[in-house]
Amino acid sequence: MINPFDLRTALLAKHAQHVVLIHFPIALFLIGVGFDVAGLRAKTSARRTALTSAATLNIATATFFVLPAVLTGVAAWQWQLEGQKLKGLLRLHLILGCVSASLICLVGWARKQSPRLYIPLEMLTALIVGLTAHVGGFLSGVNIPG
């Protein structure tokens, strides 16, 4: 039985870093989208500005955490599966993860370039990020029925 307080075992598991790091870009991005939606509905310009600023900060930070999340995912594949060819849910998760990472970075860029484009792009990205996380939950065993 593994001791849940044994940091050495937890941090050196072959997939642990990805499982820990992936939550940062997911949460930061989705909360940023929430702030943007709330900013669209804000009644005062001061509140709108504050919510938009919070969204910008969250999405910029999510963009920063995308690279470590992707790198640790690829490392987990190499360490745990010894670089085997991926199939099924693992391949789907890899593809969706790369698309999600690219879209998060695109949203970060689009926020500065095109105010009309970034809200629909944020919604699409949130959908893809959610799907990627859902598939990852099945791979980790979190979403297994029963």
C-alpha positions as CSV (number, residue, x, y, z in Angstrom):
1,M,0.0,0.0,0.0
2,I,1.3,3.4,-0.9
3,N,1.5,6.1,1.8
4,P,-0.3,9.2,0.5
5,F,2.1,11.4,2.4
6,D,5.2,9.9,0.8
7,L,6.3,12.8,-1.4
8,R,9.1,10.9,-3.0
9,T,6.8,8.2,-4.3
10,A,4.2,10.7,-5.5
11,L,6.6,13.0,-7.2
12,L,8.7,10.3,-8.9
13,A,5.8,8.2,-10.3
14,K,6.2,7.9,-14.1
15,H,3.1,10.0,-14.8
16,A,2.7,12.1,-11.7
17,Q,4.0,15.4,-13.0
18,H,1.5,15.5,-15.9
19,V,-1.4,14.7,-13.6
20,V,-0.4,17.5,-11.2
21,L,0.6,20.2,-13.8
22,I,-2.3,19.7,-16.2
23,H,-4.8,21.2,-13.7
24,F,-3.2,24.6,-13.8
25,P,-3.8,25.5,-17.5
26,I,-7.3,23.9,-17.4
27,A,-8.5,25.7,-14.4
28,L,-6.8,29.0,-15.3
29,F,-8.2,29.0,-18.8
30,L,-11.8,28.0,-17.8
31,I,-11.9,30.6,-15.0
32,G,-10.5,33.2,-17.5
33,V,-13.4,32.4,-19.9
34,G,-15.8,32.7,-17.0
35,F,-14.4,36.2,-16.1
36,D,-14.8,37.2,-19.8
37,V,-18.4,36.0,-19.9
38,A,-19.1,37.8,-16.6
39,G,-17.4,40.9,-18.1
40,L,-19.7,40.9,-21.0
41,R,-22.7,40.9,-18.7
42,A,-21.3,43.6,-16.3
43,K,-23.4,46.7,-15.9
44,T,-20.6,49.2,-15.1
45,S,-17.5,49.8,-17.1
46,A,-15.3,49.6,-13.9
47,R,-16.6,46.1,-13.2
48,R,-16.2,45.1,-16.9
49,T,-12.6,46.4,-16.8
50,A,-11.8,44.5,-13.6
51,L,-13.3,41.2,-15.0
52,T,-11.6,41.6,-18.3
53,S,-8.3,42.2,-16.6
54,A,-8.8,39.1,-14.4
55,A,-9.6,37.1,-17.6
56,T,-6.5,38.4,-19.3
57,L,-4.3,37.4,-16.4
58,N,-5.8,34.0,-16.0
59,I,-5.6,33.2,-19.8
60,A,-2.0,34.5,-20.0
61,T,-1.0,32.3,-17.0
62,A,-2.8,29.3,-18.6
63,T,-0.8,29.9,-21.8
64,F,2.4,29.9,-19.7
65,F,1.5,26.5,-18.1
66,V,0.5,24.9,-21.4
67,L,4.1,24.0,-22.4
68,P,5.0,22.2,-19.1
69,A,1.7,20.3,-19.3
70,V,2.3,19.1,-22.8
71,L,5.9,18.2,-22.1
72,T,5.1,16.2,-19.0
73,G,2.3,14.4,-21.0
74,V,4.8,13.4,-23.7
75,A,7.3,12.4,-21.0
76,A,4.7,10.2,-19.2
77,W,4.0,8.5,-22.5
78,Q,7.7,7.9,-23.1
79,W,8.4,6.7,-19.5
80,Q,5.3,4.7,-18.8
81,L,4.7,3.2,-22.2
82,E,8.3,3.3,-23.4
83,G,7.3,5.2,-26.5
84,Q,4.9,2.6,-27.8
85,K,2.7,3.6,-30.7
86,L,-0.5,5.2,-29.2
87,K,-4.0,3.9,-30.1
88,G,-7.5,4.4,-28.9
89,L,-8.1,6.9,-26.0
90,L,-4.4,7.6,-25.6
91,R,-4.0,8.7,-29.2
92,L,-7.3,10.7,-28.9
93,H,-6.1,12.4,-25.7
94,L,-2.7,13.3,-27.3
95,I,-4.4,14.8,-30.4
96,L,-7.0,16.7,-28.3
97,G,-4.2,17.8,-25.9
98,C,-2.2,19.3,-28.8
99,V,-5.3,21.0,-30.2
100,S,-6.2,22.3,-26.8
101,A,-2.7,23.6,-26.1
102,S,-2.6,25.3,-29.5
103,L,-6.0,26.9,-29.1
104,I,-5.2,28.2,-25.6
105,C,-2.1,29.9,-27.1
106,L,-4.2,31.2,-30.0
107,V,-6.7,32.7,-27.6
108,G,-3.9,34.3,-25.7
109,W,-2.7,35.9,-28.9
110,A,-6.2,36.7,-30.2
111,R,-7.1,38.7,-27.1
112,K,-4.6,41.3,-28.1
113,Q,-5.4,41.2,-31.8
114,S,-9.1,40.8,-32.4
115,P,-11.7,41.6,-29.7
116,R,-14.5,40.2,-31.9
117,L,-12.8,36.9,-32.5
118,Y,-11.6,35.9,-29.1
119,I,-14.9,35.3,-27.4
120,P,-16.1,32.6,-29.9
121,L,-12.6,31.2,-30.0
122,E,-12.6,31.0,-26.1
123,M,-15.9,29.1,-26.2
124,L,-14.6,26.6,-28.8
125,T,-11.4,26.2,-26.8
126,A,-13.3,25.7,-23.6
127,L,-15.2,22.9,-25.3
128,I,-12.1,21.2,-26.6
129,V,-10.3,21.6,-23.3
130,G,-13.3,20.0,-21.5
131,L,-13.3,17.1,-23.9
132,T,-9.6,16.6,-23.5
133,A,-9.9,16.6,-19.8
134,H,-12.8,14.1,-19.9
135,V,-10.8,11.7,-22.0
136,G,-7.8,12.2,-19.7
137,G,-10.1,11.3,-16.7
138,F,-10.9,8.0,-18.3
139,L,-7.2,7.3,-18.9
140,S,-6.4,8.1,-15.3
141,G,-9.2,6.0,-13.9
142,V,-11.1,8.9,-12.4
143,N,-14.1,8.6,-14.8
144,I,-14.4,4.8,-14.6
145,P,-18.0,3.8,-13.7
146,G,-18.7,2.0,-10.5
